Amino acid sequence: MEMDEVKREVRPQGSLVKEVTLKQVKPCLAAEGKIRVLMELDSEIGDIIPLIANMYPLVL
């Protein structure tokens, strides 16, 4: 399924991410009824990914 990119301003005064571009939406291959998305952020968030991962641990 092809789609146009969707660009939204998240929070104009935000300190981390101000704009998000939605590039793709596809069905999840692992879980029926869920989706996977490809997004582009206007800021680098690699340093906070471990912090977020610790806040929301994977539950199997």
GIHU-V634543 format. One record per backbone hydrogen bond with DSSP energy under -0.5 kcal/mol. NH is the residue of the N-H (numbers start at 1). CO is the residue of the C=O. E is the energy in kcal/mol with one decimal. If there is no record, write none. Layout:
nh | co | e
NH | CO | E
NH | CO | E
//
This chain:
nh | co | e
6 | 22 | -1.9
7 | 5 | -0.5
8 | 20 | -2.6
10 | 8 | -0.6
10 | 18 | -2.4
11 | 18 | -0.7
14 | 11 | -2.3
20 | 8 | -2.4
21 | 40 | -2.9
22 | 6 | -3.5
22 | 20 | -0.5
23 | 21 | -0.7
23 | 38 | -3.2
24 | 38 | -1.4
26 | 36 | -2.7
28 | 34 | -2.4
34 | 31 | -1.6
36 | 26 | -3.1
38 | 24 | -2.2
39 | 37 | -0.5
40 | 21 | -2.7
42 | 19 | -1.6
48 | 45 | -1.4
49 | 45 | -1.0
50 | 46 | -0.6
52 | 48 | -2.4
53 | 49 | -2.9
54 | 50 | -1.9
55 | 51 | -1.3
56 | 52 | -1.9
60 | 58 | -0.6
//
